[in-house]
Amino acid sequence: MRLTSFERAAGRRRDEPEAWVGDATLAFDPIEAGRPGARRLGALPAFGPAAEHVVDLNRALAMKLALDDVGAPEASADSRLPADALAFLRRGDDALAAAREALAFVDEVLRRYDPPDLARAGVLEPRGAVRLCAPVPRPGKIVAVARNYPDHAAESGGDAPTEPVLFLKASSAVVGPGDDIPLPAASREVDYEGELAAVIGCFTRDVDEADALACVAGYTAANDVSARDFQGVRGQHFIGKSCDGFAPLGPVLVTRDEIDDVQGLALETRLSGEVVQSALTKEMTFPVARLVSFASRLMTLEPGDVILTGTPAGVGRSRRPPRFLREGDVVEVTLERIGTLRNHVVAPRNPSRSPE
C-alpha cells in the first residue's frame, strides 16, 4: 500500500454535506474531513479506478461501515483506522488491515455501474485538489547514518566504518514532497543527500538482525540536507543537519510487504535535471536490518521513528568544484518502487514571518 498524509486545498468547499447512496443518505459530518489544512491519512493507488486520486482511508472505512449498517460509523472508523499517520502506525497490523479493507471497498464501489458519490462523501479527491505532506509529518525521532556507502566514505576522506555511525536529526526539519527547502541565511554550503528511509512500525528494543525488518512499517525517499560549513568546519553536526526544511520525506510510504528486497533498490538523485548520485541499496555497508538492530540496542525505536540509511557518493561537497544548493535549484530523489521526492530550493525565509 502507498500511504501518505494530505491536506485539502484552501478554498475548497463542500456545499452539500450529505453523500447520497441510492435512496439512502449518509449523514457524515463534513466539517473536519473537508476543512482546508486538516491533515488526513490517505492512500495513493498506483492502479485501478482510483489511480490519480487520493483516498481518505478513515472516511472510506466510515462510509463502508455506514453501508453495512454499523452504528456510529465515524466513531467506529476512528477507533479502527485513525486519520493521523502517527496514530495509525501505533495501531500496527490492525490499522493496516482496516486500511486495506477501506481501499478494497473504494475499488469495489468504483467498479459498480451506478456507484455512490465518493467525492461528496469526502472519500476521494483528485491529486491536484490536495497538498501531499510527508508520510510521517512529525516523527518522534530521526536516526541518521553516516558514511554507509563505501564510495561516499571514500569521497569524504575516510574508510568505511566498522559499525554504524548514528546521529540524530530534528524532526522539526521534516517537510513533504513539493515543499520548499529554504536556504539558511547563516550557511553558504548547503548540500543534498538522497537516501532511503525506513519508518518503524512497532516498539522495538534489542531486536536481532534476523527479525529487524519485521519492525519496519515501510519505506520512503529522503533528502538528508546538510549545512556543511556548520557540520564540518564548525563541528555543529546536529544543527547543521536540523535546519528548517532539511528533512524532506516522500512522496509516499510504501508498506514493507510491497518491497520484497529492500537491498535491491535503485537510488538516483538529480540536481536541476543533472544526475549527481546513482547507486543500489545493496551497496550499503550496513543493510537496513543491521541498522535497525544496532539502533535498537541503544534506544527504543517507536512507531513513526525514521531511520535515514545513508547516502551514496556524489554529494555536492565532494564535487570539483563543490556544488552546493542555490536558490532556484530542484532536487529530486528517486527510489525504485517508491517514486520521486521533489523539492525546490528557495531563498532564506523572512525571520519576521511565522512558519505556516
Secondary structure, 3 states (H helix, E strand, C coil): CEEEEEEECCCCCCCCCCEEECCEEECCCHHHHHCCCCEEEEECCCCCCCCCEEEEHHHHHHHHHHHCCCCCHHHHHHHHCCCCHHHHHHHCHHHHHHHHHHHHHHHHHHCCCCCCCCCCCCCEEEHHHEEEECCCCCCCCEEEEECCCHHHHHHCCCCCCCCCEEEEECHHHEECCCCEEECCCCCCCEECCEEEEEEECCCECCCCHHHHHHHEEEEEEEECCEEHHHHHHCCCHHHHHCCCCCEEEEEEEEEHHHCCCHHHCEEEEEECCEEEEEEEHHHCCCCHHHHHHHHHCCCCECCCCEEECCCCCCCHHHCCCCCCCCCCCEEEEEECCCEEEEEEEECCCCCCCCCC
